[in-house]
Amino acid sequence: MGTTFKRGKKWGISVIDSHGRQIRKMVSSYKETAERILKKIETEIVEGKYLDIKKYEKIFFEDFASEYIKTHVRLELKNPRNQEYMINCLATQFRGKYLHQIDALMIRQHMARRLRVVRPASVNREFQTLKSMFNRAIEWGMYSGSNPAVGIKNVPQNNSRCRWLTEEEQERLLSCCSNNLTRVIILVALKTGMRWGEIVTLKWKQAACSNYVDFDNGVIFVHESLAKSQRSRHIPLSDAVRMALQGLERIPNTDYIFYNPTTLKPMGSLKRSFHTALRRAKISNFRFHDLRHTFASQLVRCGVDLYVVQKLLGHTSPKMTQRYAHLRSDQLKEAIERIDMQSKNNVYHADSNNSTFLAHSDFDKKQDMSNVL
C-alpha cells in the first residue's frame, strides 16, 4: 500500500490514505524507523476503513464551548446568561486542550482547585455542565470517545442552611430599601416564597409559558417551564403583595412587571440595592434566597402543615421541606401533653424487686392482697 524512499540522508514514506489522497513526508534518518512508521500508518488506515475506528478530531475545548453556547445554551436553556458565564470559566480552565485530551483525572484536579475558591454547590454545577457538554459533543459527532465525566461523583455539599429573618428584621429591611422597586421585590419574596428567577419573569397578565399575576382570582401562577421543579403551582396573592404590585407603574412596551428599562426584558440583578438595604438594616450573613426560607419558616411557626408548605414552595420531595420541621417544637410538646392526658389515671410506679412497672390500679390490688394474707 505504501513505500519508503530516501532523500539525502533522510528516509520518507509515501502512502495512500482512506480518502485516496497521497501522503508523502520525511520521517527519520533510519530506514527501519521509517518502515515502522509506515506500518503503523497503514494499520490505522485499514482500521479506520474496515473496523470503523475513528481518529479523534482535533477540536480545542474553548472552540467547542463557543459552539455549545450558540447551539445549545441560547436556544434551549431558560437562564442562558448564568450558563454562558459558567461555560466561559470552564473554557478558561481548559484552554489549549483538545477534547480528547481531557480525561477523568484532569476533571477531578479541576474540581479540587475550584473547591478552594467556591462552594461545593458551585463546583457541582460546573461539573454537571461539563458533563453535559461532552454528551452534546458525542451527539453532534464532534467527539468520538467516551464521556470522561461519567463515573465521577458530585462533591458532597451541605444544603441544610436555613437562615431566616424575624418579623422585626423584615420590617427593618423593607424600610431600608433605597427605592420602591427593591422594596416590592423583597416583599413579594417574603410573602410568596418565590425564587428570584420566578419573580423577575412575572407578567401583568396571562401569557403562554409565562409566570403571571391573576388579580381577578387572587393568585400568582408559576409556569412549569420557569420552575426549578418543572411543575407549575398557584400561590395565593396576599393583600400586601396585591397593593404593592398595583402601585407599580405599567408601560405599554412590555408585559414584565420587573423589567430592565433598556432591554424591556426581565431584570438581571438586584445585588447592589439589596446589599445596600441589608447594610442599612444591619443584617449580616443573608442572601436573597434566604427570603424564601423566611417565608417557609413563618408558615411553619404559624402551625401550617409541612405538606402545605411543600406545595407552596414547589418542592418535589418532602425532604427539602423537613429542614423547617424543628421550628415547630411546640408540636412535640403538645404530643407529649396528649400522652400525659390519656394516661393521667394510670400513674406508673417502679417495683424495686423485679424492676417492672405496674399501673396504679394493679399496685393497689397487690397492696390489698398483702393485707388479707
C-alpha positions as CSV (number, residue, x, y, z in Angstrom):
1,M,0.0,0.0,0.0
2,G,2.8,2.3,0.9
3,T,6.6,2.7,0.3
4,T,9.6,4.2,1.8
5,F,12.1,6.3,0.0
6,K,15.4,8.1,0.7
7,R,16.1,11.8,0.1
8,G,19.6,12.8,1.0
9,K,20.3,11.5,4.4
10,K,16.7,11.0,5.5
11,W,14.0,8.4,4.9
12,G,10.5,9.2,4.0
13,I,7.2,7.4,3.5
14,S,4.6,7.5,0.7
15,V,1.1,6.1,1.4
16,I,-2.5,6.5,0.1
17,D,-5.0,7.3,2.9
18,S,-8.6,6.1,3.2
19,H,-9.8,9.0,1.1
20,G,-7.5,8.3,-1.8
21,R,-5.1,11.1,-1.0
22,Q,-1.3,10.6,-1.2
23,I,0.7,11.3,1.9
24,R,4.5,11.9,1.4
25,K,6.7,13.1,4.3
26,M,10.2,12.7,5.7
27,V,10.1,10.9,9.0
28,S,13.6,9.6,10.1
29,S,17.3,9.2,9.4
30,Y,16.9,5.4,9.7
31,K,15.2,3.1,7.2
32,E,13.9,0.8,10.0
33,T,12.2,3.6,11.8
34,A,10.6,4.8,8.6
35,E,9.3,1.3,7.9
36,R,7.8,1.0,11.4
37,I,6.1,4.4,11.0
38,L,4.7,3.3,7.6
39,K,3.4,0.1,9.0
40,K,1.6,1.9,11.8
41,I,0.0,4.4,9.4
42,E,-1.1,1.6,7.2
43,T,-2.7,-0.2,10.2
44,E,-4.5,3.0,11.2
45,I,-5.9,3.4,7.7
46,V,-7.1,-0.2,7.5
47,E,-8.7,0.0,10.9
48,G,-10.4,3.3,10.1
49,K,-11.7,1.9,6.8
50,Y,-12.8,-1.6,7.8
51,L,-13.3,-1.5,11.6
52,D,-14.9,1.9,11.8
53,I,-12.2,3.1,14.3
54,K,-12.2,6.9,14.1
55,K,-9.3,9.2,14.9
56,Y,-10.0,12.0,17.3
57,E,-11.0,15.3,15.9
58,K,-8.5,18.0,17.0
59,I,-11.1,20.4,18.4
60,F,-10.0,22.8,21.1
61,F,-12.2,22.8,24.2
62,E,-12.7,26.6,24.0
63,D,-13.8,26.4,20.4
64,F,-16.4,23.7,21.2
65,A,-17.5,25.8,24.2
66,S,-18.3,28.7,21.9
67,E,-20.3,26.4,19.6
68,Y,-22.1,24.9,22.6
69,I,-23.2,28.3,23.8
70,K,-24.6,29.2,20.4
71,T,-26.2,25.9,19.5
72,H,-27.5,24.7,22.9
73,V,-27.4,27.3,25.7
74,R,-29.0,30.2,23.9
75,L,-31.6,28.1,22.2
76,E,-32.7,25.6,24.8
77,L,-31.9,26.9,28.3
78,K,-34.2,29.2,30.3
79,N,-31.3,31.1,32.0
80,P,-28.6,31.4,29.4
81,R,-26.6,34.2,30.9
82,N,-25.6,32.3,34.0
83,Q,-24.7,29.2,31.9
84,E,-22.6,31.3,29.5
85,Y,-20.6,32.7,32.4
86,M,-20.0,29.2,33.8
87,I,-19.0,27.8,30.4
88,N,-16.6,30.7,29.7
89,C,-15.0,29.9,33.1
90,L,-14.6,26.3,32.0
91,A,-13.2,27.4,28.7
92,T,-10.5,29.4,30.5
93,Q,-9.6,26.5,32.7
94,F,-9.2,24.0,29.8
95,R,-7.9,26.5,27.2
96,G,-5.4,24.9,24.8
97,K,-6.7,21.4,25.4
98,Y,-8.2,19.2,22.7
99,L,-11.5,17.5,23.7
100,H,-9.8,14.1,23.5
101,Q,-7.0,15.2,25.9
102,I,-9.4,15.9,28.8
103,D,-9.7,12.9,31.0
104,A,-11.2,12.0,34.4
105,L,-8.1,12.9,36.3
106,M,-7.9,16.3,34.7
107,I,-11.6,16.9,35.6
108,R,-11.0,15.8,39.3
109,Q,-8.0,18.1,39.5
110,H,-10.1,21.0,38.2
111,M,-12.8,20.3,40.8
112,A,-10.2,20.2,43.6
113,R,-8.8,23.6,42.5
114,R,-12.3,25.1,42.4
115,L,-13.1,23.9,45.8
116,R,-10.5,26.3,47.2
117,V,-12.3,29.3,45.9
118,V,-16.0,28.5,45.6
119,R,-18.7,26.4,47.4
120,P,-19.3,22.7,46.7
121,A,-22.6,23.5,45.1
122,S,-20.9,25.8,42.5
123,V,-18.3,23.1,41.8
124,N,-21.1,20.5,41.2
125,R,-23.0,22.9,38.8
126,E,-19.8,23.4,36.8
127,F,-19.2,19.6,36.8
128,Q,-22.7,18.9,35.5
129,T,-22.3,21.5,32.8
130,L,-19.0,19.9,31.7
131,K,-20.6,16.5,31.6
132,S,-23.5,17.8,29.5
133,M,-21.0,19.5,27.1
134,F,-19.3,16.2,26.4
135,N,-22.6,14.5,25.9
136,R,-23.5,17.1,23.2
137,A,-20.1,16.7,21.6
138,I,-20.7,13.0,21.2
139,E,-24.2,13.6,20.0
140,W,-23.1,16.1,17.4
141,G,-20.2,13.9,16.1
142,M,-17.5,16.3,17.3
143,Y,-16.1,13.8,19.8
144,S,-15.9,10.1,19.3
145,G,-14.6,9.0,22.7
146,S,-16.5,8.2,25.9
147,N,-17.6,10.9,28.2
148,P,-14.7,11.5,30.7
149,A,-17.1,12.8,33.3
150,V,-19.0,9.6,33.6
151,G,-18.3,7.8,36.9
152,I,-17.2,11.0,38.7
153,K,-19.5,11.8,41.6
154,N,-20.6,15.2,42.8
155,V,-18.7,16.9,45.6
156,P,-20.6,16.4,49.0
157,Q,-22.4,19.5,49.9
158,N,-24.5,20.7,52.8
159,N,-27.8,22.3,51.8
160,S,-29.2,22.5,55.3
161,R,-28.7,26.2,55.6
162,C,-31.9,27.8,57.0
163,R,-31.2,31.5,57.6
164,W,-34.4,33.5,58.1
165,L,-35.5,36.9,59.4
166,T,-37.6,37.7,62.4
167,E,-40.7,39.9,61.9
168,E,-38.8,42.9,63.3
169,E,-35.9,42.3,60.9
170,Q,-38.3,42.0,58.0
171,E,-39.8,45.4,58.8
172,R,-36.3,46.9,59.2
173,L,-35.1,45.5,55.8
174,L,-38.2,46.8,53.9
175,S,-37.9,50.3,55.5
176,C,-34.2,50.5,54.5
177,C,-34.7,49.9,50.8
178,S,-33.4,52.7,48.6
179,N,-36.2,52.6,46.1
180,N,-39.8,51.3,45.8
181,L,-38.9,48.7,43.2
182,T,-36.4,47.0,45.5
183,R,-38.9,47.1,48.4
184,V,-41.7,45.5,46.3
185,I,-39.4,42.6,45.0
186,I,-38.3,41.8,48.6
187,L,-41.9,42.0,49.8
188,V,-43.0,39.5,47.0
189,A,-40.2,37.2,48.0
190,L,-41.2,37.4,51.7
191,K,-44.9,36.8,51.1
192,T,-44.8,34.2,48.3
193,G,-41.6,32.2,48.8
194,M,-40.8,32.5,45.1
195,R,-37.3,32.2,43.7
196,W,-35.5,35.1,42.1
197,G,-36.0,33.7,38.6
198,E,-39.7,33.2,39.2
199,I,-40.2,36.7,40.5
200,V,-38.4,38.7,37.7
201,T,-40.3,36.7,35.0
202,L,-43.7,37.7,36.4
203,K,-46.1,39.3,33.9
204,W,-49.1,41.5,34.4
205,K,-51.5,39.2,32.6
206,Q,-51.8,35.6,31.5
207,A,-49.5,34.5,28.6
208,A,-48.3,31.3,27.2
209,C,-45.4,29.6,29.1
210,S,-45.1,32.5,31.5
211,N,-45.4,33.4,35.2
212,Y,-48.2,35.9,35.7
213,V,-50.3,37.6,38.4
214,D,-54.1,36.8,38.2
215,F,-55.5,39.8,40.1
216,D,-59.1,38.7,39.5
217,N,-58.7,35.3,41.1
218,G,-56.1,36.4,43.6
219,V,-53.3,34.0,42.7
220,I,-49.8,34.1,41.2
221,F,-49.2,31.3,38.6
222,V,-45.7,29.9,38.2
223,H,-45.4,28.0,34.9
224,E,-43.6,24.6,34.9
225,S,-41.1,25.8,32.3
226,L,-39.9,28.5,34.6
227,A,-39.9,26.5,37.8
228,K,-36.9,24.6,39.2
229,S,-39.1,21.6,40.0
230,Q,-40.5,21.6,36.4
231,R,-44.0,21.7,38.0
232,S,-46.5,24.5,37.8
233,R,-48.1,25.9,41.0
234,H,-50.5,28.5,42.2
235,I,-49.6,30.9,45.1
236,P,-52.4,32.8,46.8
237,L,-52.0,36.6,46.5
238,S,-51.8,38.4,49.8
239,D,-53.3,41.9,50.3
240,A,-49.9,43.4,50.9
241,V,-48.5,42.0,47.7
242,R,-51.6,43.0,45.7
243,M,-51.4,46.6,46.9
244,A,-47.6,46.7,46.3
245,L,-47.9,45.4,42.7
246,Q,-50.8,47.6,41.8
247,G,-48.8,50.6,43.0
248,L,-46.1,50.0,40.3
249,E,-46.1,51.8,37.0
250,R,-47.0,49.9,33.9
251,I,-45.6,50.7,30.5
252,P,-47.1,49.6,27.2
253,N,-43.9,48.2,25.6
254,T,-43.5,45.2,27.9
255,D,-45.7,42.8,29.9
256,Y,-43.0,42.1,32.5
257,I,-43.6,43.6,36.0
258,F,-39.9,43.8,36.9
259,Y,-38.1,44.8,33.7
260,N,-34.8,46.3,32.5
261,P,-35.6,49.8,31.2
262,T,-33.0,49.4,28.4
263,T,-34.0,46.0,27.1
264,L,-37.5,45.7,28.4
265,K,-36.7,42.2,29.4
266,P,-36.7,40.7,32.9
267,M,-34.3,42.4,35.4
268,G,-30.8,40.8,35.5
269,S,-29.8,41.6,39.1
270,L,-30.8,43.3,42.4
271,K,-27.5,42.7,44.2
272,R,-26.4,46.3,44.7
273,S,-29.6,47.7,46.1
274,F,-30.3,44.5,48.1
275,H,-26.9,44.6,49.7
276,T,-27.3,48.3,50.4
277,A,-30.6,47.6,52.2
278,L,-29.0,44.8,54.2
279,R,-26.2,47.1,55.3
280,R,-28.6,49.8,56.3
281,A,-30.7,47.4,58.2
282,K,-27.6,45.9,59.9
283,I,-28.4,42.4,58.7
284,S,-25.5,40.1,58.0
285,N,-24.9,36.7,56.6
286,F,-28.1,36.9,54.5
287,R,-28.8,36.1,50.8
288,F,-31.8,36.9,48.6
289,H,-32.7,33.2,48.6
290,D,-33.0,33.3,52.4
291,L,-36.2,35.4,51.9
292,R,-37.7,32.1,50.6
293,H,-36.5,30.4,53.8
294,T,-38.1,33.2,55.8
295,F,-41.4,32.7,54.1
296,A,-41.4,28.9,54.8
297,S,-40.3,29.5,58.4
298,Q,-43.2,31.9,59.1
299,L,-45.6,29.3,57.8
300,V,-44.3,26.5,59.9
301,R,-44.1,28.7,63.1
302,C,-47.7,29.6,62.5
303,G,-48.7,26.0,62.5
304,V,-49.2,25.4,58.8
305,D,-48.8,21.7,57.9
306,L,-45.5,20.8,56.2
307,Y,-47.4,19.3,53.2
308,V,-49.0,22.6,52.5
309,V,-45.6,24.4,52.9
310,Q,-44.1,21.9,50.4
311,K,-46.8,22.7,47.8
312,L,-46.4,26.5,48.3
313,L,-42.6,26.2,47.9
314,G,-42.9,23.9,44.9
315,H,-40.7,21.2,46.4
316,T,-40.9,17.9,44.6
317,S,-39.9,15.9,47.7
318,P,-40.8,16.5,51.4
319,K,-37.2,16.0,52.3
320,M,-36.4,19.6,51.4
321,T,-39.3,20.9,53.5
322,Q,-38.3,18.8,56.5
323,R,-35.5,21.3,57.3
324,Y,-38.1,23.6,58.8
325,A,-39.7,21.0,61.0
326,H,-37.6,21.9,64.0
327,L,-39.3,25.3,64.2
328,R,-42.5,23.5,65.4
329,S,-41.0,22.3,68.7
330,D,-44.4,23.2,70.3
331,Q,-45.9,20.3,68.3
332,L,-43.6,17.9,70.1
333,K,-44.5,19.3,73.4
334,E,-48.2,19.1,72.5
335,A,-47.8,15.4,71.6
336,I,-46.2,14.6,75.0
337,E,-49.0,16.5,76.7
338,R,-51.6,14.4,74.9
339,I,-50.0,11.3,76.1
340,D,-50.0,12.6,79.7
341,M,-53.7,13.4,79.3
342,Q,-54.5,9.9,78.2
343,S,-52.6,8.2,81.0
344,K,-53.3,10.7,83.8
345,N,-55.4,7.9,85.6
346,N,-52.6,5.4,85.2
347,V,-49.6,6.7,87.3
348,Y,-46.7,4.3,86.9
349,H,-44.6,3.0,89.8
350,A,-41.4,1.1,89.8
351,D,-41.2,-2.3,91.6
352,S,-37.8,-2.5,93.1
353,N,-38.0,-6.3,93.4
354,N,-38.4,-7.2,89.8
355,S,-37.6,-3.9,88.0
356,T,-41.0,-3.8,86.3
357,F,-43.6,-1.1,86.1
358,L,-47.2,-1.5,87.5
359,A,-50.2,0.6,86.8
360,H,-51.6,2.4,89.8
361,S,-54.7,0.2,89.8
362,D,-52.6,-3.0,89.8
363,F,-50.4,-1.6,92.6
364,D,-53.5,-1.1,94.8
365,K,-54.7,-4.6,94.2
366,K,-51.4,-6.0,95.2
367,Q,-51.5,-4.0,98.5
368,D,-55.0,-5.3,99.2
369,M,-54.0,-8.9,98.8
370,S,-51.0,-8.5,101.1
371,N,-53.3,-7.1,103.9
372,V,-55.6,-10.1,103.5
373,L,-52.6,-12.5,103.9
